Amino acid sequence: MTDTQSTTDIGPETSGETAVLTTSALFTAIAGIILVDAEILAVAGTAAYALSAAIGTGPVGLAVIGGLVGLPTLWLCWMVARLAIAGERDAANDE
């Protein structure tokens, strides 16, 4: 890793060239993002509802638990989107 490269950057590790995101690669990334994020959101919603029902809270408790579960879930969905786009921009996928 070079001195100018950050460890938080997600993208192709080429010799300074920026990879082009074509239309077909973008649609492929969007399809993957929708598929994975839908599963993440379904599991998070189900877990929040199950926890609320197990504790016996009403709608307000469900909203609080949903808010607590929702923030990390949205962050995870954003990370999935970034990784999917970075994977489609990777030069190794062009072969």
Secondary structure, DSSP 8 states (H G I E B T S, - for coil): --TT--TT--S--SSS------HHHHHHHHHHHHHHHHHHHHHHHHHHHHHHHHHT--HHHHHHHHHHHHHHHHHHHHHHHHHHHHHHH-GGGG-
